Amino acid sequence: MAVIALGYLGVRSPRLDEWAEFAQRLLGMQRIDRAGKSLAFRMDDKQQRLLVTDEPGDTLACIGFEVSGHDDLARYAARLDQAGVAVHMGTRELADRRLVGDLIWFEDPNGNRVELFHAPMTATDPFVPGRPIDGFVTGPLGMGHAVLHVKDIETMMPFYRDLLDFHVSDFGLEPYGLYFFHLNERHHSFAMVGSGQAGFHHFMVEYQNIDDVGQGFDLAQRRENGVAYTLGRHTNDYMLSYYANSPSGFFVENGWGGRLIDPATWQPHQTHDGPSFWGHERLYLSEEGGRKRLRDMRMDAAARGRRAPPLQDCPWLYSQLNTRNQGQ
C-alpha cells in the first residue's frame, strides 16, 4: 500500500481568463477543452494535471495523489475511517471529471480536500506546450510538488506521515518550520510551512531545460507583480527556480535541476542553512516582515561555504557521463 506521486491539482477561481493566459503563456502548459465553467491543462502524456473551476475562493480546491494499486483505495479508506476521518467514495461522474479510474476523497485537519486516485487516463495525442519549452519533468515523479500553510504541525504531521505513509525527507525550524516529504525519487512531492495559517502556499513545476526557467523568468518580469521570489537555489533539493505570483494569490515555483534521492536508503534529518543558498529574494515581504532575516541566512550560508555538491550543478552532464560509463 503506497501513495506514489502528486498527480493533479484543482484550483477554485473566478479568474479563468487570467489562469488560461498564466498557465499557457508563462508556465507552458497545454490547455485542453472542457465543458462548463472550468479550465484544464496538460503537462505531459496524462490527460489532466491542473484543473481550474469558476468558483469563489481563489484557493486550492483539491490535491490529488496517485496510489500504486486499486486495492490501496479501500485500504486507505479503512485506515482513515478507523482514525475518525470521514472518507467519501468518488462517484463515477467525479472520476470522469478527474480523468481517473477511481478515487476516494477526504479532508486533512486543516480542511484541505485530499483525493487519492488510481489509473490516471493517458492521452493518445502528443503534449503541445503553450510556449516553446522542452517539456516538464514528470513521469514516475509526478506533477511536481505542492506546499501547504499549516496552523499546527502537531496535527498535520501524523496525518500525512502516519495515516498516508508520506516519508519525511528533511525539516528545518528556522526561520520558521519547514517540513518536506517524498513519495518517490523526487526529493519532495509535498511540504508544509509552519506559518500558523491555513491554505495553499505554492506548487512547483520542473522544466527539462534550464533555459525554459530563464525565459519564463524574463516573461514574468514583464508582468505587473509577476515575480514573487527572484531566481535562487534551494538548500535541500538543490532546485534552481523562481516563484511567480499566480492569478489566485498563491505562488508557482518554476524550477530546474531538482535533486533525486534513493527512498530505500534516505534518512530524514534536520537542516540548518535556511531555505536557499542564494537568491529567492521574497519581493512580497517587507524588510521587517522577514525579508531581511532570510537574506541574512543566505549571507551566512555563503560565508560558511555552503553550496550544492558539484555534480548537481549540471544534472544533464551527470546523466550523460553516467550513461557513457555504463556503456563501457
C-alpha positions as CSV (number, residue, x, y, z in Angstrom):
1,M,0.0,0.0,0.0
2,A,1.6,3.3,-1.1
3,V,0.9,6.8,-2.3
4,I,3.4,7.1,-5.2
5,A,3.1,10.6,-6.7
6,L,1.4,14.0,-6.8
7,G,-1.0,13.5,-9.7
8,Y,-3.0,16.7,-10.1
9,L,-4.2,19.9,-8.5
10,G,-7.6,21.6,-8.5
11,V,-8.0,25.4,-8.0
12,R,-11.1,27.4,-7.4
13,S,-11.0,30.8,-9.1
14,P,-13.4,33.1,-11.0
15,R,-10.3,34.4,-12.9
16,L,-10.5,31.9,-15.7
17,D,-9.2,34.2,-18.4
18,E,-6.2,35.1,-16.2
19,W,-5.5,31.5,-15.5
20,A,-5.7,30.5,-19.1
21,E,-3.1,33.1,-20.0
22,F,-0.9,32.3,-17.0
23,A,-0.8,28.5,-17.3
24,Q,-0.3,28.6,-21.1
25,R,1.9,31.6,-21.8
26,L,4.0,31.7,-18.7
27,L,4.1,28.1,-17.4
28,G,3.9,26.5,-20.8
29,M,1.1,24.1,-20.0
30,Q,-1.3,22.9,-22.7
31,R,-4.9,23.9,-22.4
32,I,-7.5,21.2,-23.1
33,D,-11.1,21.7,-23.9
34,R,-13.6,21.3,-21.0
35,A,-17.3,21.9,-20.9
36,G,-18.8,24.3,-18.4
37,K,-17.0,27.0,-16.4
38,S,-13.7,25.2,-16.0
39,L,-10.2,25.0,-17.5
40,A,-7.9,22.0,-17.6
41,F,-4.2,21.8,-18.5
42,R,-1.8,19.1,-19.6
43,M,2.0,18.9,-18.8
44,D,2.8,15.5,-20.4
45,D,1.0,12.4,-21.6
46,K,-1.6,12.5,-18.8
47,Q,-4.9,13.9,-19.9
48,Q,-5.1,16.4,-17.0
49,R,-2.7,17.8,-14.4
50,L,-4.3,21.1,-13.4
51,L,-8.0,21.9,-13.2
52,V,-9.3,25.4,-12.6
53,T,-13.1,25.8,-11.8
54,D,-15.1,29.0,-11.8
55,E,-15.9,29.1,-8.1
56,P,-15.4,31.8,-5.4
57,G,-12.4,31.4,-3.1
58,D,-9.2,31.8,-5.2
59,T,-7.6,28.9,-3.4
60,L,-6.8,25.2,-3.6
61,A,-9.9,23.1,-4.4
62,C,-8.2,19.6,-4.2
63,I,-4.9,17.9,-4.2
64,G,-4.8,14.5,-5.9
65,F,-2.2,11.8,-5.0
66,E,-1.8,8.6,-7.0
67,V,-1.7,5.2,-5.3
68,S,0.1,2.2,-6.6
69,G,-2.8,-0.2,-6.8
70,H,-6.6,-0.1,-7.0
71,D,-6.9,-2.0,-3.7
72,D,-5.0,0.7,-2.0
73,L,-8.0,2.9,-2.2
74,A,-10.0,0.6,0.0
75,R,-7.1,0.0,2.4
76,Y,-6.5,3.8,2.9
77,A,-10.3,4.3,3.3
78,A,-10.4,1.7,6.1
79,R,-7.4,3.2,7.8
80,L,-8.7,6.7,7.7
81,D,-12.2,5.7,8.8
82,Q,-10.7,3.8,11.8
83,A,-8.9,7.1,12.7
84,G,-12.1,9.0,12.6
85,V,-11.7,10.7,9.3
86,A,-14.8,10.9,7.1
87,V,-14.0,9.2,3.8
88,H,-16.1,9.6,0.6
89,M,-16.1,7.2,-2.3
90,G,-15.7,9.1,-5.6
91,T,-18.7,8.9,-7.9
92,R,-18.4,7.8,-11.5
93,E,-19.1,11.4,-12.5
94,L,-16.3,12.8,-10.3
95,A,-13.8,10.2,-11.6
96,D,-14.7,11.2,-15.1
97,R,-14.1,14.8,-14.3
98,R,-10.8,14.0,-12.8
99,L,-10.0,11.7,-15.7
100,V,-9.0,8.8,-13.5
101,G,-10.3,5.2,-13.0
102,D,-11.4,5.5,-9.3
103,L,-10.8,7.7,-6.3
104,I,-11.7,8.5,-2.7
105,W,-11.6,11.9,-1.0
106,F,-11.5,13.4,2.5
107,E,-10.2,16.4,4.3
108,D,-7.0,16.9,6.3
109,P,-7.0,18.5,9.8
110,N,-6.7,22.0,8.1
111,G,-9.7,21.4,5.9
112,N,-7.8,20.8,2.7
113,R,-9.5,18.4,0.3
114,V,-7.3,15.4,-0.5
115,E,-8.1,12.9,-3.2
116,L,-6.4,9.5,-3.6
117,F,-6.8,8.0,-7.1
118,H,-5.8,5.1,-9.3
119,A,-5.4,4.8,-13.0
120,P,-5.0,8.3,-14.5
121,M,-6.0,8.5,-18.1
122,T,-3.3,8.8,-20.7
123,A,-3.7,10.9,-23.8
124,T,-3.3,9.5,-27.3
125,D,-2.1,12.8,-28.9
126,P,1.3,14.3,-28.0
127,F,1.7,17.1,-25.5
128,V,1.8,20.6,-27.1
129,P,3.2,23.2,-24.8
130,G,1.7,26.7,-24.5
131,R,5.0,28.3,-25.2
132,P,8.2,26.8,-26.7
133,I,9.7,24.6,-23.9
134,D,11.4,21.2,-24.0
135,G,8.8,19.8,-21.5
136,F,8.4,19.1,-17.8
137,V,10.0,16.6,-15.5
138,T,7.0,14.3,-14.6
139,G,6.6,10.6,-15.3
140,P,7.0,8.4,-12.2
141,L,8.0,11.6,-10.3
142,G,4.5,13.0,-10.7
143,M,3.3,16.5,-11.5
144,G,5.9,18.3,-9.2
145,H,5.3,19.3,-5.6
146,A,2.6,21.1,-3.5
147,V,3.1,23.1,-0.3
148,L,0.5,24.0,2.3
149,H,0.4,26.5,5.1
150,V,-0.3,24.8,8.4
151,K,-1.7,26.1,11.6
152,D,-0.5,23.2,13.8
153,I,2.2,20.8,12.7
154,E,1.4,18.5,15.6
155,T,-1.9,17.5,14.0
156,M,-0.8,17.7,10.3
157,M,2.4,15.7,10.7
158,P,0.8,12.4,11.9
159,F,-2.0,12.8,9.4
160,Y,0.3,12.7,6.4
161,R,3.2,10.7,7.8
162,D,1.3,8.0,9.7
163,L,-2.1,7.7,8.0
164,L,-1.0,8.4,4.4
165,D,2.6,7.0,4.6
166,F,4.3,10.1,3.4
167,H,8.0,9.9,4.1
168,V,9.9,12.7,5.8
169,S,12.8,13.9,3.7
170,D,14.1,16.7,6.0
171,F,12.9,19.6,8.1
172,G,14.1,23.0,9.2
173,L,13.0,25.0,12.2
174,E,14.5,28.4,11.2
175,P,13.3,31.0,10.3
176,Y,10.0,29.0,10.6
177,G,9.0,25.4,10.5
178,L,9.5,23.7,7.1
179,Y,8.7,20.0,6.6
180,F,9.4,18.1,3.4
181,F,8.0,14.7,2.3
182,H,8.9,12.3,-0.5
183,L,6.7,9.8,-2.3
184,N,9.2,8.6,-4.9
185,E,12.7,9.7,-6.0
186,R,11.8,13.4,-6.2
187,H,13.3,15.0,-3.0
188,H,9.8,16.2,-2.1
189,S,6.4,15.9,-3.6
190,F,4.7,17.6,-0.6
191,A,5.7,20.1,2.0
192,M,4.3,22.1,4.9
193,V,5.1,25.7,6.0
194,G,4.6,26.2,9.7
195,S,3.2,29.7,9.3
196,G,0.3,29.4,11.7
197,Q,-2.1,29.9,8.7
198,A,-4.2,27.6,6.6
199,G,-4.3,27.5,2.8
200,F,-2.1,27.0,-0.2
201,H,1.4,28.3,-0.3
202,H,2.6,27.1,-3.8
203,F,3.0,24.4,-6.3
204,M,6.1,23.6,-8.3
205,V,6.7,22.6,-11.9
206,E,10.1,21.4,-13.0
207,Y,11.4,22.0,-16.5
208,Q,13.7,19.7,-18.5
209,N,15.8,22.7,-19.8
210,I,17.2,25.4,-17.6
211,D,16.6,28.0,-20.4
212,D,12.9,27.4,-20.1
213,V,13.1,28.6,-16.5
214,G,15.2,31.7,-17.5
215,Q,12.9,32.6,-20.4
216,G,9.9,32.2,-18.1
217,F,11.6,34.5,-15.6
218,D,12.0,37.1,-18.3
219,L,8.3,36.8,-19.2
220,A,7.3,37.0,-15.5
221,Q,9.3,40.2,-15.0
222,R,7.3,41.9,-17.8
223,R,4.1,41.3,-15.9
224,E,2.8,43.6,-13.2
225,N,3.7,42.0,-9.9
226,G,4.7,38.9,-11.8
227,V,7.6,37.7,-9.7
228,A,7.2,36.7,-6.0
229,Y,10.7,35.3,-5.4
230,T,13.7,36.1,-7.6
231,L,15.9,33.4,-9.1
232,G,17.7,31.3,-6.5
233,R,18.7,27.8,-5.4
234,H,17.3,25.8,-2.6
235,T,19.4,24.2,0.1
236,N,17.7,20.8,0.4
237,D,16.6,19.8,-3.1
238,Y,19.1,21.9,-5.0
239,M,16.3,23.3,-7.2
240,L,17.2,26.4,-9.2
241,S,14.0,28.3,-9.5
242,Y,12.0,31.5,-9.3
243,Y,8.4,31.9,-8.0
244,A,5.6,33.6,-9.9
245,N,2.5,35.2,-8.4
246,S,-0.5,33.2,-9.7
247,P,-3.8,34.8,-10.5
248,S,-5.2,33.3,-7.3
249,G,-2.6,34.9,-4.9
250,F,-0.6,31.8,-4.1
251,F,2.8,31.1,-5.8
252,V,4.0,28.8,-8.5
253,E,7.6,27.7,-8.4
254,N,9.3,27.3,-11.8
255,G,12.3,25.1,-11.3
256,W,15.1,23.0,-12.9
257,G,17.7,20.6,-11.6
258,G,15.8,19.1,-8.7
259,R,17.6,16.5,-6.5
260,L,16.7,12.8,-6.8
261,I,17.1,10.6,-3.8
262,D,17.0,6.8,-3.1
263,P,13.9,6.3,-0.9
264,A,15.2,2.9,0.3
265,T,18.3,4.4,2.0
266,W,17.3,8.0,2.6
267,Q,17.4,9.1,6.3
268,P,15.3,12.1,7.4
269,H,17.2,14.9,9.1
270,Q,17.1,18.5,10.3
271,T,18.6,21.2,8.1
272,H,20.2,24.4,9.4
273,D,21.1,26.5,6.4
274,G,17.7,28.1,5.7
275,P,15.6,27.7,2.6
276,S,18.1,29.0,-0.1
277,F,21.9,29.1,-0.8
278,W,21.4,32.3,-2.8
279,G,18.7,34.4,-4.4
280,H,15.0,33.8,-3.8
281,E,14.6,37.3,-2.6
282,R,11.0,37.5,-1.3
283,L,9.7,40.6,-3.2
284,Y,6.3,40.3,-1.5
285,L,7.8,40.7,2.0
286,S,8.8,43.8,3.8
287,E,12.2,44.1,5.4
288,E,10.6,43.9,8.8
289,G,8.3,41.1,7.7
290,G,11.0,38.5,7.2
291,R,12.8,39.6,4.0
292,K,16.0,40.7,5.8
293,R,16.1,37.7,8.1
294,L,16.0,35.3,5.1
295,R,18.7,37.4,3.3
296,D,20.9,37.2,6.4
297,M,20.6,33.4,6.5
298,R,21.7,33.3,2.8
299,M,24.7,35.5,3.6
300,D,25.6,33.3,6.5
301,A,25.4,30.1,4.4
302,A,27.6,31.8,1.7
303,A,30.1,32.9,4.3
304,R,30.4,29.3,5.6
305,G,30.9,28.0,2.0
306,R,27.6,26.1,1.9
307,R,26.6,25.0,-1.6
308,A,25.2,22.1,-3.6
309,P,27.5,19.2,-4.5
310,P,29.4,19.9,-7.7
311,L,27.8,17.1,-9.8
312,Q,24.4,18.6,-9.1
313,D,25.4,21.8,-10.9
314,C,24.6,20.1,-14.2
315,P,22.2,17.1,-14.0
316,W,22.2,16.8,-17.8
317,L,26.0,16.4,-17.9
318,Y,26.0,13.9,-15.0
319,S,23.3,11.8,-16.7
320,Q,25.4,11.8,-19.9
321,L,28.6,10.8,-18.1
322,N,26.7,8.1,-16.2
323,T,25.2,6.7,-19.4
324,R,28.6,6.7,-21.1
325,N,30.3,4.9,-18.1
326,Q,27.6,2.2,-18.1
327,G,28.3,1.6,-21.8
328,Q,32.0,1.0,-21.3
